[in-house]
């Protein structure tokens, strides 16, 4: 049997892609190497309101609604931004995977777990995938993450220095204590003592917390788990809020933090989600961008079937559509990542975080309500002042 499309990877990007492809009447198979699609994936788990609305996600999957954020940027200094409406919600990735997989299956896709794709060969009229058995398909959507075997075929020299590294504890806590200490807010912590060129987070759910530390891989000089343990046990604010919480599970993973992958398509292949670099370099938000890439990929693949053109040239429209929709936002995210995180312990970073107007923009950015360009314009004066100050010193 030759499938119309095989989607490799059952995360949000792959499942949204497969759901849409199946709704177009294509014969779709999803192969995922976990026991269940998306199972126990390292992730804070926040779905922003724009993701919930744009993809018509059922509110029942939310473990906790989020109505605000708290940002700590140096010892003893923080700010809270609360909204008069819900700005998102936190989910368990395993449950999200089950939900999205069921949506895909309901539209006609088939999902197979415990299927690890080891090899891929592009033939003249189809692509051959080697897993527990050999599969043949007319098109492949590579949604198999940052270490994607599909991505390695397209980008063999991909720079791993631009990757981020994240470690996370899932910690249990009584729901009443979570309500008392965190309410309906996600918390972000910045500073060189918290993370080497990154940040820490605490995302409350029903009866547990996602507590993690992320950093640019090239800046990590020691075990990042040491930073996580120090954050949990010794941070002047976080350690008190986490008192009594128990570690359920530890996870570690690489994430793309350099914007869109340079090449996201080839003959009979497109990349989506983490494989395509669809993660915000400054906020770490990935699920929304991944699902957007999955929808765009599905539309482009459907177009390829209508035109009977699966060539690299024919699929080049995918890169154009992806750049138009996400490229600018993720590109400026790289700039802001470098600017904010490099200055997080300096007068520049403190000055930015102390500005009331900037605080509101930072909150809006973290919950996906404002574009990167808005915060960029507000940050430029601080950047110029810092450049002038450094020039004078030199």
C-alpha positions in Angstrom: 0.0 0.0 0.0 1.2 3.5 -0.8 -0.1 6.1 1.6 -0.9 9.6 0.4 0.9 11.2 3.3 2.9 9.8 6.3 3.4 12.2 9.1 6.4 11.3 11.2 5.8 12.5 14.8 2.7 12.8 16.8 3.2 16.1 18.6 0.9 19.1 18.1 2.4 20.0 14.7 2.1 16.5 13.3 -1.4 15.8 14.7 -2.8 19.2 13.5 -1.2 18.5 10.1 -2.7 15.0 9.9 -6.1 16.2 11.1 -6.3 18.7 8.3 -4.9 16.4 5.6 -7.4 13.7 6.5 -10.2 16.3 6.4 -9.1 17.1 2.8 -9.8 13.4 1.9 -6.2 12.2 1.8 -5.1 8.8 3.1 -2.9 9.8 6.1 -0.8 7.7 8.5 0.9 9.1 11.7 4.0 7.3 13.0 5.1 8.2 16.5 7.9 6.5 18.5 6.3 7.0 21.9 3.9 4.7 23.7 1.2 7.3 23.0 1.5 10.4 20.7 3.1 13.3 22.5 3.5 11.3 25.7 5.4 12.9 28.6 7.0 15.5 26.3 9.1 18.1 28.2 7.0 21.3 28.1 5.7 23.9 30.4 2.4 23.1 28.8 0.9 26.6 28.2 -1.6 26.9 25.4 -2.1 30.6 24.7 -5.6 31.9 24.0 -4.8 32.5 20.4 -3.9 28.8 20.1 -7.2 27.7 21.8 -9.2 30.0 19.5 -7.4 29.5 16.2 -7.5 25.7 16.4 -10.9 25.4 18.2 -9.3 23.4 21.1 -11.7 22.1 23.7 -11.4 24.0 27.0 -11.8 20.7 28.9 -8.2 19.8 28.1 -7.0 22.7 30.3 -5.7 21.7 33.7 -5.6 25.3 34.9 -6.8 28.5 33.3 -4.2 31.3 33.1 -5.2 35.0 33.7 -1.8 36.6 34.3 2.0 36.3 34.7 4.6 37.1 37.3 8.1 37.9 36.2 11.1 38.0 38.6 14.2 39.6 37.1 16.6 39.9 40.0 16.6 39.0 43.7 13.7 40.8 45.4 12.3 42.5 42.3 9.4 41.3 40.2 6.2 42.4 38.6 2.8 40.9 38.0 0.5 41.5 35.0 -3.1 40.4 35.5 -5.7 40.5 32.7 -9.5 40.9 32.9 -9.9 37.7 30.8 -8.3 34.3 30.3 -5.0 34.5 28.3 -4.5 30.8 28.0 -4.3 27.6 30.0 -1.8 24.9 31.1 -2.2 21.3 29.9 -0.5 17.9 30.3 1.2 17.1 27.1 0.1 13.4 27.2 -3.6 14.4 27.5 -3.2 17.0 24.8 -1.7 14.3 22.6 -4.6 11.9 23.2 -7.1 14.7 22.4 -5.4 15.8 19.2 -4.9 12.2 18.1 -8.6 11.5 18.5 -9.4 14.6 16.4 -7.1 13.3 13.7 -8.6 9.8 13.8 -12.1 11.2 13.8 -11.3 12.9 10.5 -10.0 9.7 9.0 -6.3 9.6 9.8 -4.6 6.5 11.2 -2.2 6.8 14.2 0.4 4.2 15.1 2.5 4.4 18.2 5.9 2.8 19.1 7.0 3.3 15.5 10.5 4.7 15.2 11.5 5.7 11.7 15.1 4.7 11.2 15.7 5.4 7.6 14.2 7.3 4.7 14.8 7.0 1.0 13.3 9.2 -1.8 12.3 7.1 -4.8 11.1 8.5 -8.1 7.4 8.1 -7.4 7.3 7.7 -3.6 9.2 7.9 -0.3 10.2 4.7 1.5 10.3 4.8 5.3 11.9 2.0 7.4 10.4 1.4 10.9 9.0 -1.9 12.3 8.0 -2.5 8.7 8.7 -0.7 5.4 6.2 2.0 4.5 5.7 3.8 1.2 4.1 7.2 0.7 3.7 10.0 -1.8 4.5 12.7 0.7 6.2 13.0 4.1 5.6 15.6 6.8 8.6 15.5 9.2 7.2 16.4 12.6 9.7 14.3 14.6 11.3 17.0 16.7 14.6 18.8 16.9 16.6 15.6 16.3 14.4 14.8 13.3 15.8 12.1 11.0 13.9 13.9 8.2 15.5 17.2 9.0 19.0 15.7 8.9 18.4 14.7 5.3 17.6 18.3 4.4 20.0 20.1 6.8 23.0 17.8 7.4 25.2 20.7 8.6 22.6 22.2 11.0 24.3 24.3 13.7 23.6 22.7 17.2 25.1 25.8 18.9 21.8 27.6 18.2 19.8 25.0 20.1 18.5 25.4 23.6 18.6 22.8 26.4 15.8 22.5 28.9 15.5 20.5 32.1 12.2 20.2 34.0 10.7 18.7 37.1 7.1 17.7 37.2 6.3 18.3 40.9 3.1 17.3 42.8 1.4 19.7 45.2 -2.0 19.8 46.9 -4.4 21.8 44.7 -5.3 24.1 47.5 -1.7 25.1 47.9 -1.3 25.7 44.2 -4.4 27.9 44.4 -3.0 29.8 47.3 0.6 30.2 46.0 0.2 30.6 42.3 -3.5 31.1 41.5 -4.0 31.5 37.8 -0.6 32.9 36.9 2.4 31.4 35.2 5.8 32.5 36.6 9.0 33.4 34.8 12.4 34.0 36.5 15.3 35.7 34.8 18.9 36.2 35.9 22.4 34.7 35.5 22.0 32.9 38.8 18.8 31.2 37.5 20.0 30.2 34.1 23.1 30.7 31.9 21.5 32.8 29.1 17.9 31.6 29.6 15.2 31.6 32.3 13.3 29.4 34.7 9.6 28.8 34.8 6.8 27.5 37.1 3.6 26.6 35.4 0.8 25.5 37.8 -1.7 22.8 36.7 -4.4 20.9 38.6 -2.4 19.0 41.2 1.2 19.5 40.0 3.7 22.1 38.7 6.0 22.2 35.7 9.2 23.6 37.0 12.1 24.0 34.6 15.2 25.8 33.5 16.2 26.5 29.9 19.4 27.9 28.4 21.2 28.4 25.1 23.2 25.2 24.7 26.4 27.0 23.8 26.2 28.9 27.1 25.8 25.8 29.3 29.2 25.1 31.0 28.0 22.8 33.7 25.2 20.4 34.4 22.0 22.4 33.8 20.2 20.2 36.3 22.4 21.9 39.0 20.7 25.2 38.1 17.3 23.5 38.4 18.0 22.1 41.8 19.4 25.4 43.0 16.3 27.2 41.7 14.0 24.8 43.5 15.9 24.7 46.8 17.6 28.0 47.1 15.9 30.7 45.0 14.6 33.3 47.6 11.1 33.4 46.1 10.7 30.1 44.2 12.0 27.9 46.9 9.4 29.2 49.4 6.5 28.7 46.9 7.7 25.2 46.1 8.1 24.1 49.7 6.4 20.8 50.2 6.2 19.9 46.5 7.5 16.5 45.5 9.3 15.6 42.3 7.3 13.1 40.2 9.5 13.1 37.1 12.6 14.6 35.6 12.9 15.4 31.9 15.6 17.0 29.6 15.3 17.9 26.0 16.8 20.1 23.2 14.7 22.8 21.6 15.3 25.0 18.5 16.0 28.6 19.5 17.3 30.2 16.3 14.2 30.8 14.3 13.0 28.9 11.3 15.2 26.1 9.9 17.0 27.3 6.7 15.5 24.5 4.5 12.1 23.2 5.3 11.2 21.3 2.2 12.5 19.0 -0.5 11.1 16.6 -3.1 8.1 15.0 -1.4 9.1 16.3 2.1 8.2 19.2 4.3 9.2 19.9 7.9 6.8 21.1 10.7 7.0 21.9 14.3 10.4 21.7 16.2 12.0 20.1 13.1 11.2 23.4 11.3 12.4 25.6 14.1 8.9 26.9 15.2 9.8 27.8 18.7 9.9 31.4 20.1 13.6 32.1 21.0 12.6 34.6 23.7 9.4 33.1 25.3 10.0 29.4 24.6 6.4 29.1 23.2 6.3 26.3 20.7 2.9 24.7 20.6 1.1 27.5 18.9 3.8 28.0 16.3 4.0 24.3 15.7 0.3 23.9 15.1 0.4 26.9 12.7 3.2 25.2 10.7 1.2 22.0 10.7 -1.9 23.7 9.2 0.2 25.5 6.6 2.0 22.2 5.6 -1.4 20.5 5.2 -2.6 23.2 2.9 0.6 23.1 0.8 0.5 19.2 0.6 -3.1 19.3 -0.4 -2.2 21.8 -3.1 0.6 19.4 -4.3 -1.9 16.6 -4.7 -4.3 18.8 -6.7 -1.4 19.9 -9.0 0.2 16.4 -8.9 3.5 18.2 -8.3 5.6 16.9 -5.4 8.8 18.4 -6.6 11.1 20.6 -4.5 10.2 23.5 -6.8 6.5 22.8 -6.4 6.8 22.6 -2.6 8.9 25.8 -2.3 5.7 27.7 -1.6 5.7 26.1 1.9 8.8 28.0 2.9 7.4 31.2 1.6 4.1 30.8 3.5 5.9 29.8 6.6 8.2 32.8 6.5 5.3 35.1 5.8 3.3 33.9 8.7 6.0 33.2 11.3 9.4 34.2 10.0 9.5 37.8 11.1 8.2 37.1 14.6 10.7 34.3 15.2 13.6 36.3 13.6 13.0 39.3 15.9 12.7 36.8 18.7 16.3 35.8 18.1 17.3 39.5 18.4 15.3 40.0 21.6 16.7 36.8 23.0 20.3 38.1 22.6 19.4 41.6 23.8 17.3 40.7 26.9 19.2 37.6 28.1 22.6 39.1 27.6 21.6 42.2 29.6 19.5 40.4 32.2 21.9 41.0 35.0 23.1 44.4 33.7 21.7 47.9 34.1 20.2 47.5 30.7 18.1 44.5 31.7 17.2 46.0 35.0 16.2 49.3 33.3 13.9 47.5 30.8 12.2 45.4 33.4 11.7 48.4 35.8 9.9 50.3 33.1 6.1 50.1 33.7 5.2 50.3 30.0 7.8 47.6 29.2 6.5 45.4 31.9 3.0 45.3 30.3 4.6 44.6 26.9 6.7 41.8 28.4 3.5 40.3 29.9 1.7 40.6 26.6 4.6 38.9 24.8 4.7 36.0 27.2 1.0 35.3 26.8 1.0 35.8 23.0 -1.1 39.0 23.0 1.4 41.4 21.3 3.8 41.2 18.4 7.6 41.2 18.8 7.9 44.5 17.0 5.9 46.4 19.7 8.4 45.4 22.4 11.3 45.9 20.0 10.4 49.5 19.4 10.1 50.1 23.1 13.4 48.4 23.8 15.5 50.4 21.2 16.0 53.5 23.5 17.5 51.3 26.2 19.7 49.5 23.6 21.0 52.9 22.2 21.7 54.3 25.7 23.7 51.1 26.5 25.7 51.4 23.2 26.5 55.0 23.9 27.5 54.3 27.5 29.8 51.4 26.4 31.3 53.6 23.6 32.1 56.4 26.1 33.7 53.8 28.5 35.9 52.5 25.7 
